[in-house]
Amino acid sequence: MPDKDTMMDTIVAMQFRLHQDQTADGFLQANERVNAWIKQQPGFRFRSLSETADGLWVLLVYWASKEAARAAEEKFKREMEGLLMPFIDAASFSSSLSQARVMLQG
C-alpha cells in the first residue's frame, strides 16, 4: 500500500446559493451534463453536490493533482460555465483549492 503522504488528491470546494428564480430540479438537470463532461477530464476522481436545509449548496470535486484541477477549471470556463452560471447567485459563490490526505478508506 502506498505511503499516506503519497496519497494526496486535490479538492476543489465550492459553496453557493441559487438565484431565487431558479429551482433545484433545473440546477440538478443541468448538472447531469456537467457530470458527463467532467468524467472525461484527465485526473478527475470524484464529484459530490449537496444542499443544506437553508439552501446552501456545497460542491466537492477531487482531482489527481493541482495541475489537473486547474486545467479542468480553465476548460470548464470555456465549455461549461455558461450552463451553470445562470442558476448561481454570484454574490454567494466561494471556491477554494486544497490538498487532501487519505486518512481512512472503507
Secondary structure, DSSP 8 states (H G I E B T S, - for coil): ---GGG-EEEEEEEEE-B-TT--HHHHHHHHHHHHHHHTTSTTEEEEEEEE-TTS-EEEEEEES-HHHHHHHHHHHHHHTHHHHTTTB-GGG-EEEEEEEE-----
